[in-house]
C-alpha cells in the first residue's frame, strides 16, 4: 500500500456494489490501497433511496438518504464518498433539498431522532472519481503507474448522473475528469461525443425499443471513434452497456460489441492490480482480453 495523505474518507458502497457491481467495489478498494487512500466503510449504512419510492413518498425516501448522511456526520470525517453514480446523485439531492427546505429538514430530523440521530448538513457528498482527480491528482497517480497502458484507446463514459443536476466537480455537458484519469493511466482517451448522454438504463424495462436505440448509439459511437473499450463510472450504465450488446446488435443490424469496464478496473490494472483482484472474470464483454 502507498503512503497515506493523512485524510480518511467515509466510504458508502451502496447496494449495487455488494451484488451486481461487486467488481466495481473490489477495484475501488484496490485502487485506494495502491494510492494510499484510506476508505473507512460507513457502519450500518442503508439503501440510499435510489428507487421509484421517491415518486410515492419523497419525505420517506429522503429519510433513507439522510440517515446515511447523519451516520457519516457522526464519524467526524468531512466527506462521504461513493462510487455509484446513482447513490451520488441521490445523496447530493437529499442534501440540497434538506438544506433549502426548513420544513423538510424538521420532518427529517424528527424521523432520525427515533434512531438517535440528527443531521446538520455538514458532510460533503463526493464521487470517488472526484477524490481521485482532485485530491490524489495527476502527479501521484502517474508516479504510481507500473503497467502503462500505452496504445489502448478508451471511450470514457460518464453517464448522465455525475454532472447533472447536482454534480459540482466537472462540466455538465462536456466533462473531462474521466478523460484525464484515462490519460494518466497511460491509455488514450478517444473523442467520444456521447460521453455524458443517457445510456437508456431505466428505459430498458419500460420502453425497451427506445432503450436499445440509446444504448446502440453509445456503443456505435465508441466503436466509430476507434475505442478498444468503454470505461464508465456508473454501475447502472455498466450493466446496461454490457448486458444488452447482442440484442442491440440485432436491433441495429450491425455488430456493436465492445468490452466495457469500470474505470477503476482500468486504473487498477495500470497501478499493478491483477485481473483476479479486479474481478475481470465477472465481465460479460471479454474485458480481460483488453488489459495486459
N, C-alpha and C positions, 0 to 999 in steps of 0.2 A: 504493500500500500504506500502511496505517495504521502509526503508530509502534509498535514492538515493546514489550512489557512487560519485555523483558530475559531472558525464560525461553525456552529451547528445549525442544521435545518430540521424542522419538524416535517417528516415525510408522511404524506397521505396517499396510500396506494390506490384506494378506490376499489370497487367490486370487480371490475373487468380484469384488473391486474392480478387478481388472485385466481382467475379461471381462464377465460379465453385468451387473455393477453398476458399470460404469466411470463412469456418470453420477454415482453417489454419490461416488466418489473425486474426480472433477473438481469437484463442488460443495463438498466438504470443503476441498480445496486453495484453491478460490476464496474461500470464506468466511474461511479462515485468513489469506489475503493481505489481505482487506479489514479484518480486525480486528487485524492485526499479530501474529498467532500464528506463530511460527517452527516449522514442522514439518520435521524432518530425517528423510527416509526411511531406515529401517534397512537397512544394506548386507547383501547376501547372505541375506536372510530366506528362510524356507521355509514351507510349509503349516503352519498351527497345529495340525493333527491333528484337526480337527473332522470326523470321519467315523466310520463304523461300525468302523473299525480298533481303536478303544479297547475294544470288546467282545471282540476277538480276542486282543489282546496290549496290555494297559493300559500296561505299562512302556515298550514301544517307542513307543507313542503319546505318552506323556508326554515322551519324549526329543525328539520333534519340537517340542513346545511349549517345553521347557526350553532348547533350542538358541536359539530366538528370545529368550527371557528372558536367557540368558547373553550373547548378542550385544548386547542392549540395555544390560546392566550394563557391558559393556566400553566403551561410549561415555562413561560417567561422568555421563550425564543421569539424573535420578531417576525419570522416568516413561516407560513405553511406552504409546502412545495408539493406539487403533484405532477405526474407525467401524463395523466389522462386529460385530454383537452375538454372533454365533457365535464369532468369534475372541476377543472379550472374555471370554465365559464359559469358553472352553476354556483360555485363558492364565491366567485367575484360578483356575480349578480346579487346573491343574497347580501353580501357585504354592502353593496351600493344601495339596494332597496332599504335595508335596515337603517343605514346612515341618513338617508333622505326622507324617511317616513317615521316620525316620532311615535305615532300610534302603533305602527307595526313593531317598532323596537320595544315598546312597552308590552305588547302581546307576546313577543318572542321571549323577553326576559321572564315573564310570568310562567311560560311553559318551561323554560330552562331551570327555573327555581325549583321545580319538582324533582330535578335531578341534581340539585345542589350546585348549579352553575349560573354564571352571569356572563354577559357579552358586552364589551365596551367598544369594539371596533378597532382595536389597536394591533391587530395582526395583519400582515400583508399576505395576499394570495398570489402565489407565483408559480409559473410553469418551470419545469426542470430545464427546458431549453433556455429560458431567461437566465437562470442561475449559471448554466454552462457558459453562455456567451458573454454575460455582463459581469459576473463575479469571478469565475475562473479565468475567462478571457483567452485571447489568442496566444499570447506568449507561452503560458503554462501548458495549453493543450498541444501546441506544435512541439514543444520540448518533450512531451510525454509520448509522442507517436513513435512506435517501434516497428510497426508493419505499414510502411507507406502504401497508400492505395493508388499510386500513380497509374494513369491510363484508364481508370474506372470512371465511366461517365454516369452521373447520377441526376435524376429528376427530383428536386426537393419539393415535397408536397406538404403544405401547411394545413390544408383544410380550411373550413370557413369559421371555426370557432375561436382559434387563438387570437386573431386580430379584431374580431367583431362580436358583440359591440362593446365588450369591456376590456379588451386587451390594451396593455399600456407599454409594452416593450418593443413593439415593432409596427411597421406601417400596415394599415388595414388592407389596402388594395395590392401593394407591391412589397411584401415583406422580404427581408434579406438575411435574418439571423440563421436560418437553417442552411441557406446557401453558403454563408460564411463558415459555418461549422463543417460542412462537407469539404470545403476548400482546405480548412485547417487540418483535416484528416489526411490530406494528400490526394483526394479524389477530385474530379472535375464536375462542378455543378453546371448542368446544361440550361439553356434558356427555355424555361417552362412557363408559358403564358397563363396556364390554368392553375398555377400553384396555390392560389387562395380561393378557388371556386369550390362549391359544394360537391361532395362525392355522390350524393343521392342516397346515402345510407338508409335513412328512415323511409324514403320513398320505395325502397325495395320490398317493404312489407305492405305498403298502401297503394302505390302506383308503380308496379314493377316495370312496365314498359318505359315509363319516364325515367325511373331509376337506372335501368340498363343503358339508356341513351346517355345519361350523365356520366356514368362510370366509363362507358365506351369512349366518350370524348376525352376523358382524362388519360386513359390508357393509350389511346391512339396518339394524343399529343405528346406524351412522354416518348413513345417509340419513334414518332416522326422527328423528335428533337435529337435522336441518336442515343438516348439513355440506355444503359445496360441494366438499370434497375430504378425503382422508385423508393425513396425513403420518406417516411411520414412520422409525424409527432402525435398522431391521434389514433387511439385504439379502434374506434368505430370506422374511421377511414381505412385503417389497415385491413380490418375484416372485410369491408365492402370491396376494396380494390383487389384483395387476394381471392376471395371466395367465389366471385361470380365471373371470372375470366372466360371460362368455357361457354357459359350461357351468353355472355356479352359478345364473344367472338361469333357465335351462331347468329345472334341478333343483328350484328353489323355486317355479317357475311365476309369478315376478314379476321386474320389472326392478330389479336391484341394482347397475347400472353406476354407477361414481363414479370420478373421477380420483384417482390415487394418486401421491404424490411422496415423495422423500426429504426429511427435514426441513431438510437443508442446502440443498436447492433452493429451498424456501420462504424461508428466511432469506437465502440468497444473492440472491434477487430483491429482497428488502427492502433489502439493502445496495447494490443497484445493478448486480449482475451481470446480463448479458444472457441471453436464452433460449439463445443459442448457447453461451455459456460454461458454462451449467448443463446443457447437453445435453438439453434438454427434448424434443427430437425423438426421443430414444430411448424415450420413454414410449409405452406401449400403450393408455393411457387418456385421451388428449387433455389432458395436463397443461398444455400451452401455453395452452389456452383459459381456464384458471382464473386465471392470473397476468397482471398488466398488462404 
